[in-house]
């Protein structure tokens, strides 16, 4: 018979325990800065890494400060009501008007056209990838979507201007301009398909198998399971992905600059040239604008509007995905 | 089969389970259609650009292109007898190694191989890549030096590398050495460790290098080595390519340490308190800020306050801030894949926290971090808006010598060409897009391969 290890009990056992606990607490425990075993080099590294981590906070602070500083300067010269209460924009003319709604109109229209293209394509792709696709197909399609997401936006701009725009002119007649909101909107839509597809797919795959199996056991078809069980269960994630995609479409710059034309006007239709907030920033940056001029300052006021809009949408997306998440076990 | 096997008995009792088809098939067709449509759009984009761009990118020997070639002041050396001998011969010797490599990778399980043979083969397969880089740089540089030679009064400068070495002086000499010798050697050193780092040595990179080399031989050197011009047929991507290279090197040098450092802090050091949560939320929000706003940040902070002017350095710093969230998030994911048991085992034998990170966590997470870095760089290569905001120029007829020079990058050059009304510029824009997409393709392929090869299943 093998010799048994001596059993410790009573006070002896407690002593060993407390000794071990003390050893862990004072010498070994890795998760307590300063109290674990650390050499001077280790402490130095810790400090350096801490600084790099806080840098990201300073980036945010930097962005906000830079934007606020020039925006305040701008509103000293132009009253708020002229900026938010007008729909006329003519920053480069002698008689300057700064009605931001003209730019918001262009931005909103292109982003909405983009969503109209991207939501069906993206959701279909997501449902297909998560519910229908065999693993091998999925392994091929998903990286391809990533490639689509990695194409530079200048390339999409070229595509919109020289490939889509001529087609639109063939369909709607040659009096449609070569620069129009529709072609820009379509490529923006293509650009945000991967965001909707991959984020929605992640949300759908997170739905537990048991829900699907339950539905199948009740005799549902695969489509019923996809559309009536999985999609509602993953609804918060899907909505969050759409909001994020919308925010990306609003912030998208080069394609809309190239294909959208430079016509900041409130109330024009999708077949006419428009100008988005981002395109306006590019236009003003390309010219040599003196840093003391009002055109330079309005750039930051528009950027501030853009920043608040996209940040707001990102926060809403996070809130939606957490607040309306269906919790399973 | 006889009914005696257990599984047959089971299926005999169990009701046949089948998923009802219904509209399912039709729906699947629609979904497939949706994917096909988006892929077709991507395909159309590629074909459209390829057709437009090929005209300028490849020499067709047509009278116009000959004529243009004659008119251009920089007469680039096509590979002459000497350079064929210098680079063709080693390549001819090396190509059989690729054959050997194919055979080996097929049979690899049956080889009992030594680590040194492994390394030697890794070394040799990277050699063509190194040669490729060398030629590319020397040909770029030679265009620069011919001009330089002309400027100082040497008329018969032919771009011969040996002559250039003779005439170069000071900083130029250092640059020539860096471009022509150190970079290829660095690549070789990388290849040295390539094959024993990977569990399954990859054929793809040497393959890509060979393809790139072949494409290079057919490329019109004028497009890649000419400065922008008012005449489409004479315009080239030279300053844009070198500008991109300069900027990428500095961006990576700034962003990688910062991003990885932040990730290590958040994963390995930070306690779960309000501070680390705030940093985390902040990073995910930064990833959603439109890139043009980073441009305005760079304009105010780097260009105006720190007075970098509209230089490579300012552009690179702006770009580094832009891609930092991507690097942080991917590095965090890489760190999370290292199981806690690794750390605990190291702590148990008395390692300090930094020793644990340095010798046990980082080596395993490094592949993933590098992958994230490459992906971030490929994002940075394609970004245009922030650089326009900080005022990078589009017409640069010289090379950036130091980080404080003006510069341009490939997407800005393309943007500039697309915006011009003449269709000749649209064609060279397409050519530029081909070059840009090829670079991105190589980078993304490298990242994907590295992700697959360096992944360890615990």
Interface residues (C-beta under 8 A of the other chain):
Chain A: X28 X30 X31 X32 X33 X36 X37 X38 X39 X41 X42 X45 X46 X48 X49 X50 X51 X52 X53 X54 X55 X56 X57 X59 X60 X62 X63 X66 X67 X69 X70 X120 X121 X124 X125 X127 X128 X132 X141 X143 X144 X146 X147 X148 X150 X151 X152 X153 X154 X155 X156 X157 X158 X159 X161 X162 X163 X190 X193 X216 X219 X220 X221 X222 X223 X224 X226 X244 X247 X248 X250 X251 X252 X253 X254 X257 X258 X278 X281 X282 X285 X286 X291 X299 X300 X303 X306 X307 X310 X311 X314 X315 X318
Chain B: X19 X20 X21 X22 X23 X24 X27 X28 X30 X31 X32 X34 X35 X37 X38 X39 X41 X42 X44 X45 X48 X49 X52 X257 X258 X259 X261 X262 X264 X265 X266 X269 X270 X271 X278 X279 X282 X283 X284 X285 X286 X288 X289 X290 X291 X292 X293 X294 X295 X296 X297 X299 X300 X301 X304 X321 X324 X325 X328 X343 X347 X350 X352 X353 X354 X355 X356 X375 X378 X379 X381 X382 X383 X384 X385 X388 X389 X391 X411 X414 X415 X418 X419 X426 X429 X430 X433 X436 X437 X440 X444 X448
